[in-house]
Amino acid sequence: MELAAIALQQVSSQQKVAIAVLKQNAEAEVALANMIAQSATTGRNLDISV
C-alpha cells in the first residue's frame, strides 16, 4: 500500500514537471510569434532560418 502511494507521488511529480515544460514551450512560441508579428508591422525582415 505504501509503495503504491510513493508511485502515485512520483507520477504526480513527473506530470507537474511535464506541464511546466509544456507551459514554457508555449510561452516561447508566443514570444516568437509576437516577435515575428512585430517585425512584420514595422517593415523589417526577421531572419528566422535555422
PDBQT receptor file of N, H, CA, C and O in Angstrom, charges set to zero:
ATOM      1  N   MET A   1       0.831  -1.200   0.000  1.00  0.00    +0.000 N 
ATOM      2  CA  MET A   1       0.000   0.000   0.000  1.00  0.00    +0.000 C 
ATOM      3  C   MET A   1       0.872   1.260   0.000  1.00  0.00    +0.000 C 
ATOM      4  O   MET A   1       0.611   2.210  -0.738  1.00  0.00    +0.000 OA
ATOM      5  N   GLU A   2       1.901   1.251   0.832  1.00  0.00    +0.000 N 
ATOM      6  H   GLU A   2       2.114   0.480   1.432  1.00  0.00    +0.000 HD
ATOM      7  CA  GLU A   2       2.776   2.416   0.909  1.00  0.00    +0.000 C 
ATOM      8  C   GLU A   2       3.547   2.620  -0.395  1.00  0.00    +0.000 C 
ATOM      9  O   GLU A   2       3.795   3.752  -0.812  1.00  0.00    +0.000 OA
ATOM     10  N   LEU A   3       3.918   1.515  -1.027  1.00  0.00    +0.000 N 
ATOM     11  H   LEU A   3       3.716   0.596  -0.689  1.00  0.00    +0.000 HD
ATOM     12  CA  LEU A   3       4.624   1.587  -2.299  1.00  0.00    +0.000 C 
ATOM     13  C   LEU A   3       3.743   2.229  -3.378  1.00  0.00    +0.000 C 
ATOM     14  O   LEU A   3       4.229   2.998  -4.207  1.00  0.00    +0.000 OA
ATOM     15  N   ALA A   4       2.465   1.912  -3.359  1.00  0.00    +0.000 N 
ATOM     16  H   ALA A   4       2.070   1.287  -2.686  1.00  0.00    +0.000 HD
ATOM     17  CA  ALA A   4       1.534   2.500  -4.327  1.00  0.00    +0.000 C 
ATOM     18  C   ALA A   4       1.428   4.008  -4.114  1.00  0.00    +0.000 C 
ATOM     19  O   ALA A   4       1.348   4.763  -5.083  1.00  0.00    +0.000 OA
ATOM     20  N   ALA A   5       1.427   4.442  -2.888  1.00  0.00    +0.000 N 
ATOM     21  H   ALA A   5       1.492   3.828  -2.101  1.00  0.00    +0.000 HD
ATOM     22  CA  ALA A   5       1.347   5.875  -2.591  1.00  0.00    +0.000 C 
ATOM     23  C   ALA A   5       2.596   6.593  -3.096  1.00  0.00    +0.000 C 
ATOM     24  O   ALA A   5       2.514   7.691  -3.647  1.00  0.00    +0.000 OA
ATOM     25  N   ILE A   6       3.742   5.965  -2.904  1.00  0.00    +0.000 N 
ATOM     26  H   ILE A   6       3.809   5.073  -2.456  1.00  0.00    +0.000 HD
ATOM     27  CA  ILE A   6       5.003   6.557  -3.383  1.00  0.00    +0.000 C 
ATOM     28  C   ILE A   6       4.994   6.631  -4.911  1.00  0.00    +0.000 C 
ATOM     29  O   ILE A   6       5.420   7.629  -5.493  1.00  0.00    +0.000 OA
ATOM     30  N   ALA A   7       4.510   5.576  -5.547  1.00  0.00    +0.000 N 
ATOM     31  H   ALA A   7       4.164   4.766  -5.074  1.00  0.00    +0.000 HD
ATOM     32  CA  ALA A   7       4.438   5.563  -7.010  1.00  0.00    +0.000 C 
ATOM     33  C   ALA A   7       3.510   6.665  -7.514  1.00  0.00    +0.000 C 
ATOM     34  O   ALA A   7       3.815   7.335  -8.501  1.00  0.00    +0.000 OA
ATOM     35  N   LEU A   8       2.392   6.849  -6.845  1.00  0.00    +0.000 N 
ATOM     36  H   LEU A   8       2.144   6.305  -6.043  1.00  0.00    +0.000 HD
ATOM     37  CA  LEU A   8       1.460   7.913  -7.241  1.00  0.00    +0.000 C 
ATOM     38  C   LEU A   8       2.089   9.288  -7.066  1.00  0.00    +0.000 C 
ATOM     39  O   LEU A   8       1.896  10.171  -7.902  1.00  0.00    +0.000 OA
ATOM     40  N   GLN A   9       2.831   9.472  -5.997  1.00  0.00    +0.000 N 
ATOM     41  H   GLN A   9       2.988   8.755  -5.318  1.00  0.00    +0.000 HD
ATOM     42  CA  GLN A   9       3.515  10.753  -5.791  1.00  0.00    +0.000 C 
ATOM     43  C   GLN A   9       4.540  11.002  -6.894  1.00  0.00    +0.000 C 
ATOM     44  O   GLN A   9       4.687  12.126  -7.375  1.00  0.00    +0.000 OA
ATOM     45  N   GLN A  10       5.243   9.949  -7.289  1.00  0.00    +0.000 N 
ATOM     46  H   GLN A  10       5.124   9.036  -6.899  1.00  0.00    +0.000 HD
ATOM     47  CA  GLN A  10       6.247  10.068  -8.348  1.00  0.00    +0.000 C 
ATOM     48  C   GLN A  10       5.591  10.450  -9.665  1.00  0.00    +0.000 C 
ATOM     49  O   GLN A  10       6.079  11.331 -10.374  1.00  0.00    +0.000 OA
ATOM     50  N   VAL A  11       4.491   9.793  -9.993  1.00  0.00    +0.000 N 
ATOM     51  H   VAL A  11       4.094   9.077  -9.417  1.00  0.00    +0.000 HD
ATOM     52  CA  VAL A  11       3.766  10.101 -11.232  1.00  0.00    +0.000 C 
ATOM     53  C   VAL A  11       3.250  11.530 -11.195  1.00  0.00    +0.000 C 
ATOM     54  O   VAL A  11       3.322  12.251 -12.190  1.00  0.00    +0.000 OA
ATOM     55  N   SER A  12       2.732  11.932 -10.047  1.00  0.00    +0.000 N 
ATOM     56  H   SER A  12       2.674  11.346  -9.239  1.00  0.00    +0.000 HD
ATOM     57  CA  SER A  12       2.229  13.300  -9.908  1.00  0.00    +0.000 C 
ATOM     58  C   SER A  12       3.352  14.316 -10.110  1.00  0.00    +0.000 C 
ATOM     59  O   SER A  12       3.161  15.334 -10.775  1.00  0.00    +0.000 OA
ATOM     60  N   SER A  13       4.507  14.039  -9.543  1.00  0.00    +0.000 N 
ATOM     61  H   SER A  13       4.662  13.211  -9.004  1.00  0.00    +0.000 HD
ATOM     62  CA  SER A  13       5.650  14.946  -9.712  1.00  0.00    +0.000 C 
ATOM     63  C   SER A  13       6.081  15.019 -11.170  1.00  0.00    +0.000 C 
ATOM     64  O   SER A  13       6.378  16.098 -11.682  1.00  0.00    +0.000 OA
ATOM     65  N   GLN A  14       6.114  13.878 -11.831  1.00  0.00    +0.000 N 
ATOM     66  H   GLN A  14       5.873  13.001 -11.415  1.00  0.00    +0.000 HD
ATOM     67  CA  GLN A  14       6.501  13.861 -13.242  1.00  0.00    +0.000 C 
ATOM     68  C   GLN A  14       5.495  14.629 -14.094  1.00  0.00    +0.000 C 
ATOM     69  O   GLN A  14       5.879  15.316 -15.041  1.00  0.00    +0.000 OA
ATOM     70  N   GLN A  15       4.217  14.517 -13.763  1.00  0.00    +0.000 N 
ATOM     71  H   GLN A  15       3.905  13.959 -12.994  1.00  0.00    +0.000 HD
ATOM     72  CA  GLN A  15       3.193  15.257 -14.506  1.00  0.00    +0.000 C 
ATOM     73  C   GLN A  15       3.379  16.758 -14.323  1.00  0.00    +0.000 C 
ATOM     74  O   GLN A  15       3.230  17.530 -15.270  1.00  0.00    +0.000 OA
ATOM     75  N   LYS A  16       3.704  17.165 -13.102  1.00  0.00    +0.000 N 
ATOM     76  H   LYS A  16       3.824  16.538 -12.332  1.00  0.00    +0.000 HD
ATOM     77  CA  LYS A  16       3.901  18.596 -12.843  1.00  0.00    +0.000 C 
ATOM     78  C   LYS A  16       5.087  19.135 -13.637  1.00  0.00    +0.000 C 
ATOM     79  O   LYS A  16       5.029  20.241 -14.174  1.00  0.00    +0.000 OA
ATOM     80  N   VAL A  17       6.156  18.354 -13.710  1.00  0.00    +0.000 N 
ATOM     81  H   VAL A  17       6.202  17.456 -13.274  1.00  0.00    +0.000 HD
ATOM     82  CA  VAL A  17       7.327  18.772 -14.488  1.00  0.00    +0.000 C 
ATOM     83  C   VAL A  17       6.968  18.853 -15.967  1.00  0.00    +0.000 C 
ATOM     84  O   VAL A  17       7.343  19.808 -16.647  1.00  0.00    +0.000 OA
ATOM     85  N   ALA A  18       6.245  17.859 -16.466  1.00  0.00    +0.000 N 
ATOM     86  H   ALA A  18       5.940  17.083 -15.914  1.00  0.00    +0.000 HD
ATOM     87  CA  ALA A  18       5.855  17.850 -17.880  1.00  0.00    +0.000 C 
ATOM     88  C   ALA A  18       4.975  19.051 -18.203  1.00  0.00    +0.000 C 
ATOM     89  O   ALA A  18       5.142  19.677 -19.250  1.00  0.00    +0.000 OA
ATOM     90  N   ILE A  19       4.053  19.373 -17.326  1.00  0.00    +0.000 N 
ATOM     91  H   ILE A  19       3.917  18.864 -16.476  1.00  0.00    +0.000 HD
ATOM     92  CA  ILE A  19       3.176  20.528 -17.545  1.00  0.00    +0.000 C 
ATOM     93  C   ILE A  19       3.984  21.820 -17.546  1.00  0.00    +0.000 C 
ATOM     94  O   ILE A  19       3.725  22.715 -18.351  1.00  0.00    +0.000 OA
ATOM     95  N   ALA A  20       4.959  21.920 -16.652  1.00  0.00    +0.000 N 
ATOM     96  H   ALA A  20       5.170  21.192 -15.999  1.00  0.00    +0.000 HD
ATOM     97  CA  ALA A  20       5.800  23.119 -16.601  1.00  0.00    +0.000 C 
ATOM     98  C   ALA A  20       6.602  23.276 -17.890  1.00  0.00    +0.000 C 
ATOM     99  O   ALA A  20       6.746  24.386 -18.401  1.00  0.00    +0.000 OA
ATOM    100  N   VAL A  21       7.121  22.174 -18.414  1.00  0.00    +0.000 N 
ATOM    101  H   VAL A  21       7.004  21.272 -17.998  1.00  0.00    +0.000 HD
ATOM    102  CA  VAL A  21       7.887  22.222 -19.662  1.00  0.00    +0.000 C 
ATOM    103  C   VAL A  21       6.975  22.626 -20.819  1.00  0.00    +0.000 C 
ATOM    104  O   VAL A  21       7.352  23.459 -21.644  1.00  0.00    +0.000 OA
ATOM    105  N   LEU A  22       5.789  22.045 -20.883  1.00  0.00    +0.000 N 
ATOM    106  H   LEU A  22       5.483  21.369 -20.213  1.00  0.00    +0.000 HD
ATOM    107  CA  LEU A  22       4.842  22.406 -21.940  1.00  0.00    +0.000 C 
ATOM    108  C   LEU A  22       4.469  23.884 -21.861  1.00  0.00    +0.000 C 
ATOM    109  O   LEU A  22       4.346  24.555 -22.885  1.00  0.00    +0.000 OA
ATOM    110  N   LYS A  23       4.291  24.381 -20.650  1.00  0.00    +0.000 N 
ATOM    111  H   LYS A  23       4.390  23.835 -19.817  1.00  0.00    +0.000 HD
ATOM    112  CA  LYS A  23       3.950  25.800 -20.472  1.00  0.00    +0.000 C 
ATOM    113  C   LYS A  23       5.092  26.688 -20.963  1.00  0.00    +0.000 C 
ATOM    114  O   LYS A  23       4.856  27.690 -21.639  1.00  0.00    +0.000 OA
ATOM    115  N   GLN A  24       6.329  26.322 -20.625  1.00  0.00    +0.000 N 
ATOM    116  H   GLN A  24       6.521  25.508 -20.076  1.00  0.00    +0.000 HD
ATOM    117  CA  GLN A  24       7.487  27.094 -21.091  1.00  0.00    +0.000 C 
ATOM    118  C   GLN A  24       7.563  27.103 -22.616  1.00  0.00    +0.000 C 
ATOM    119  O   GLN A  24       7.833  28.137 -23.228  1.00  0.00    +0.000 OA
ATOM    120  N   ASN A  25       7.321  25.941 -23.219  1.00  0.00    +0.000 N 
ATOM    121  H   ASN A  25       7.102  25.102 -22.722  1.00  0.00    +0.000 HD
ATOM    122  CA  ASN A  25       7.358  25.856 -24.683  1.00  0.00    +0.000 C 
ATOM    123  C   ASN A  25       6.289  26.737 -25.302  1.00  0.00    +0.000 C 
ATOM    124  O   ASN A  25       6.544  27.434 -26.284  1.00  0.00    +0.000 OA
ATOM    125  N   ALA A  26       5.096  26.707 -24.734  1.00  0.00    +0.000 N 
ATOM    126  H   ALA A  26       4.888  26.140 -23.936  1.00  0.00    +0.000 HD
ATOM    127  CA  ALA A  26       4.002  27.525 -25.261  1.00  0.00    +0.000 C 
ATOM    128  C   ALA A  26       4.340  29.009 -25.138  1.00  0.00    +0.000 C 
ATOM    129  O   ALA A  26       4.084  29.786 -26.059  1.00  0.00    +0.000 OA
ATOM    130  N   GLU A  27       4.912  29.399 -24.005  1.00  0.00    +0.000 N 
ATOM    131  H   GLU A  27       5.120  28.768 -23.258  1.00  0.00    +0.000 HD
ATOM    132  CA  GLU A  27       5.287  30.803 -23.818  1.00  0.00    +0.000 C 
ATOM    133  C   GLU A  27       6.375  31.217 -24.804  1.00  0.00    +0.000 C 
ATOM    134  O   GLU A  27       6.358  32.342 -25.303  1.00  0.00    +0.000 OA
ATOM    135  N   ALA A  28       7.310  30.332 -25.087  1.00  0.00    +0.000 N 
ATOM    136  H   ALA A  28       7.324  29.418 -24.682  1.00  0.00    +0.000 HD
ATOM    137  CA  ALA A  28       8.363  30.633 -26.053  1.00  0.00    +0.000 C 
ATOM    138  C   ALA A  28       7.786  30.785 -27.455  1.00  0.00    +0.000 C 
ATOM    139  O   ALA A  28       8.207  31.660 -28.213  1.00  0.00    +0.000 OA
ATOM    140  N   GLU A  29       6.817  29.928 -27.800  1.00  0.00    +0.000 N 
ATOM    141  H   GLU A  29       6.476  29.218 -27.184  1.00  0.00    +0.000 HD
ATOM    142  CA  GLU A  29       6.189  30.027 -29.119  1.00  0.00    +0.000 C 
ATOM    143  C   GLU A  29       5.422  31.336 -29.256  1.00  0.00    +0.000 C 
ATOM    144  O   GLU A  29       5.452  31.966 -30.313  1.00  0.00    +0.000 OA
ATOM    145  N   VAL A  30       4.742  31.745 -28.205  1.00  0.00    +0.000 N 
ATOM    146  H   VAL A  30       4.717  31.233 -27.346  1.00  0.00    +0.000 HD
ATOM    147  CA  VAL A  30       4.010  33.013 -28.233  1.00  0.00    +0.000 C 
ATOM    148  C   VAL A  30       4.979  34.179 -28.389  1.00  0.00    +0.000 C 
ATOM    149  O   VAL A  30       4.723  35.108 -29.155  1.00  0.00    +0.000 OA
ATOM    150  N   ALA A  31       6.088  34.127 -27.665  1.00  0.00    +0.000 N 
ATOM    151  H   ALA A  31       6.297  33.372 -27.042  1.00  0.00    +0.000 HD
ATOM    152  CA  ALA A  31       7.084  35.199 -27.764  1.00  0.00    +0.000 C 
ATOM    153  C   ALA A  31       7.651  35.277 -29.177  1.00  0.00    +0.000 C 
ATOM    154  O   ALA A  31       7.827  36.370 -29.716  1.00  0.00    +0.000 OA
ATOM    155  N   LEU A  32       7.938  34.122 -29.779  1.00  0.00    +0.000 N 
ATOM    156  H   LEU A  32       7.795  33.235 -29.341  1.00  0.00    +0.000 HD
ATOM    157  CA  LEU A  32       8.456  34.099 -31.142  1.00  0.00    +0.000 C 
ATOM    158  C   LEU A  32       7.416  34.632 -32.128  1.00  0.00    +0.000 C 
ATOM    159  O   LEU A  32       7.748  35.406 -33.026  1.00  0.00    +0.000 OA
ATOM    160  N   ALA A  33       6.167  34.221 -31.960  1.00  0.00    +0.000 N 
ATOM    161  H   ALA A  33       5.897  33.592 -31.230  1.00  0.00    +0.000 HD
ATOM    162  CA  ALA A  33       5.101  34.707 -32.843  1.00  0.00    +0.000 C 
ATOM    163  C   ALA A  33       4.941  36.214 -32.712  1.00  0.00    +0.000 C 
ATOM    164  O   ALA A  33       4.737  36.904 -33.710  1.00  0.00    +0.000 OA
ATOM    165  N   ASN A  34       5.030  36.728 -31.499  1.00  0.00    +0.000 N 
ATOM    166  H   ASN A  34       5.195  36.167 -30.688  1.00  0.00    +0.000 HD
ATOM    167  CA  ASN A  34       4.931  38.178 -31.297  1.00  0.00    +0.000 C 
ATOM    168  C   ASN A  34       6.098  38.911 -31.943  1.00  0.00    +0.000 C 
ATOM    169  O   ASN A  34       5.921  39.981 -32.525  1.00  0.00    +0.000 OA
ATOM    170  N   MET A  35       7.289  38.333 -31.839  1.00  0.00    +0.000 N 
ATOM    171  H   MET A  35       7.432  37.463 -31.366  1.00  0.00    +0.000 HD
ATOM    172  CA  MET A  35       8.460  38.956 -32.449  1.00  0.00    +0.000 C 
ATOM    173  C   MET A  35       8.295  39.005 -33.972  1.00  0.00    +0.000 C 
ATOM    174  O   MET A  35       8.601  40.015 -34.606  1.00  0.00    +0.000 OA
ATOM    175  N   ILE A  36       7.815  37.920 -34.541  1.00  0.00    +0.000 N 
ATOM    176  H   ILE A  36       7.566  37.099 -34.026  1.00  0.00    +0.000 HD
ATOM    177  CA  ILE A  36       7.603  37.876 -35.993  1.00  0.00    +0.000 C 
ATOM    178  C   ILE A  36       6.536  38.889 -36.400  1.00  0.00    +0.000 C 
ATOM    179  O   ILE A  36       6.691  39.598 -37.394  1.00  0.00    +0.000 OA
ATOM    180  N   ALA A  37       5.455  38.951 -35.627  1.00  0.00    +0.000 N 
ATOM    181  H   ALA A  37       5.330  38.375 -34.819  1.00  0.00    +0.000 HD
ATOM    182  CA  ALA A  37       4.376  39.892 -35.938  1.00  0.00    +0.000 C 
ATOM    183  C   ALA A  37       4.860  41.332 -35.844  1.00  0.00    +0.000 C 
ATOM    184  O   ALA A  37       4.515  42.158 -36.690  1.00  0.00    +0.000 OA
ATOM    185  N   GLN A  38       5.647  41.637 -34.837  1.00  0.00    +0.000 N 
ATOM    186  H   GLN A  38       5.927  40.966 -34.150  1.00  0.00    +0.000 HD
ATOM    187  CA  GLN A  38       6.161  43.000 -34.687  1.00  0.00    +0.000 C 
ATOM    188  C   GLN A  38       7.104  43.361 -35.822  1.00  0.00    +0.000 C 
ATOM    189  O   GLN A  38       7.086  44.492 -36.308  1.00  0.00    +0.000 OA
ATOM    190  N   SER A  39       7.930  42.410 -36.250  1.00  0.00    +0.000 N 
ATOM    191  H   SER A  39       7.945  41.491 -35.855  1.00  0.00    +0.000 HD
ATOM    192  CA  SER A  39       8.858  42.709 -37.337  1.00  0.00    +0.000 C 
ATOM    193  C   SER A  39       8.087  42.929 -38.636  1.00  0.00    +0.000 C 
ATOM    194  O   SER A  39       8.502  43.719 -39.483  1.00  0.00    +0.000 OA
ATOM    195  N   ALA A  40       6.966  42.232 -38.788  1.00  0.00    +0.000 N 
ATOM    196  H   ALA A  40       6.628  41.590 -38.099  1.00  0.00    +0.000 HD
ATOM    197  CA  ALA A  40       6.160  42.394 -39.999  1.00  0.00    +0.000 C 
ATOM    198  C   ALA A  40       5.481  43.767 -40.022  1.00  0.00    +0.000 C 
ATOM    199  O   ALA A  40       5.365  44.383 -41.081  1.00  0.00    +0.000 OA
ATOM    200  N   THR A  41       5.038  44.241 -38.869  1.00  0.00    +0.000 N 
ATOM    201  H   THR A  41       5.132  43.740 -38.009  1.00  0.00    +0.000 HD
ATOM    202  CA  THR A  41       4.331  45.517 -38.837  1.00  0.00    +0.000 C 
ATOM    203  C   THR A  41       5.281  46.695 -38.949  1.00  0.00    +0.000 C 
ATOM    204  O   THR A  41       4.870  47.779 -39.364  1.00  0.00    +0.000 OA
ATOM    205  N   THR A  42       6.545  46.506 -38.588  1.00  0.00    +0.000 N 
ATOM    206  H   THR A  42       6.879  45.626 -38.251  1.00  0.00    +0.000 HD
ATOM    207  CA  THR A  42       7.500  47.615 -38.694  1.00  0.00    +0.000 C 
ATOM    208  C   THR A  42       8.216  47.627 -40.036  1.00  0.00    +0.000 C 
ATOM    209  O   THR A  42       9.000  48.532 -40.321  1.00  0.00    +0.000 OA
ATOM    210  N   GLY A  43       7.946  46.626 -40.852  1.00  0.00    +0.000 N 
ATOM    211  H   GLY A  43       7.310  45.890 -40.621  1.00  0.00    +0.000 HD
ATOM    212  CA  GLY A  43       8.555  46.571 -42.179  1.00  0.00    +0.000 C 
ATOM    213  C   GLY A  43       9.938  45.973 -42.195  1.00  0.00    +0.000 C 
ATOM    214  O   GLY A  43      10.583  45.957 -43.243  1.00  0.00    +0.000 OA
ATOM    215  N   ARG A  44      10.418  45.479 -41.064  1.00  0.00    +0.000 N 
ATOM    216  H   ARG A  44       9.893  45.492 -40.212  1.00  0.00    +0.000 HD
ATOM    217  CA  ARG A  44      11.750  44.851 -41.024  1.00  0.00    +0.000 C 
ATOM    218  C   ARG A  44      11.589  43.363 -41.300  1.00  0.00    +0.000 C 
ATOM    219  O   ARG A  44      10.592  42.752 -40.915  1.00  0.00    +0.000 OA
ATOM    220  N   ASN A  45      12.553  42.806 -41.952  1.00  0.00    +0.000 N 
ATOM    221  H   ASN A  45      13.362  43.303 -42.264  1.00  0.00    +0.000 HD
ATOM    222  CA  ASN A  45      12.553  41.361 -42.201  1.00  0.00    +0.000 C 
ATOM    223  C   ASN A  45      13.293  40.686 -41.074  1.00  0.00    +0.000 C 
ATOM    224  O   ASN A  45      14.416  41.058 -40.734  1.00  0.00    +0.000 OA
ATOM    225  N   LEU A  46      12.651  39.689 -40.498  1.00  0.00    +0.000 N 
ATOM    226  H   LEU A  46      11.738  39.386 -40.774  1.00  0.00    +0.000 HD
ATOM    227  CA  LEU A  46      13.271  38.935 -39.408  1.00  0.00    +0.000 C 
ATOM    228  C   LEU A  46      13.754  37.611 -39.969  1.00  0.00    +0.000 C 
ATOM    229  O   LEU A  46      12.962  36.796 -40.441  1.00  0.00    +0.000 OA
ATOM    230  N   ASP A  47      15.058  37.405 -39.912  1.00  0.00    +0.000 N 
ATOM    231  H   ASP A  47      15.701  38.067 -39.529  1.00  0.00    +0.000 HD
ATOM    232  CA  ASP A  47      15.623  36.160 -40.411  1.00  0.00    +0.000 C 
ATOM    233  C   ASP A  47      15.497  35.095 -39.328  1.00  0.00    +0.000 C 
ATOM    234  O   ASP A  47      16.149  35.174 -38.286  1.00  0.00    +0.000 OA
ATOM    235  N   ILE A  48      14.652  34.099 -39.586  1.00  0.00    +0.000 N 
ATOM    236  H   ILE A  48      14.123  34.036 -40.432  1.00  0.00    +0.000 HD
ATOM    237  CA  ILE A  48      14.443  33.033 -38.608  1.00  0.00    +0.000 C 
ATOM    238  C   ILE A  48      14.878  31.697 -39.173  1.00  0.00    +0.000 C 
ATOM    239  O   ILE A  48      14.419  30.647 -38.721  1.00  0.00    +0.000 OA
ATOM    240  N   SER A  49      15.772  31.731 -40.171  1.00  0.00    +0.000 N 
ATOM    241  H   SER A  49      16.145  32.583 -40.538  1.00  0.00    +0.000 HD
ATOM    242  CA  SER A  49      16.231  30.489 -40.764  1.00  0.00    +0.000 C 
ATOM    243  C   SER A  49      17.071  29.717 -39.758  1.00  0.00    +0.000 C 
ATOM    244  O   SER A  49      17.781  30.299 -38.937  1.00  0.00    +0.000 OA
ATOM    245  N   VAL A  50      16.977  28.394 -39.838  1.00  0.00    +0.000 N 
ATOM    246  H   VAL A  50      16.401  27.921 -40.504  1.00  0.00    +0.000 HD
ATOM    247  CA  VAL A  50      17.757  27.547 -38.936  1.00  0.00    +0.000 C 
ATOM    248  C   VAL A  50      18.545  26.551 -39.728  1.00  0.00    +0.000 C 
ATOM    249  O   VAL A  50      19.271  25.741 -39.152  1.00  0.00    +0.000 OA
TER     250      VAL A  50
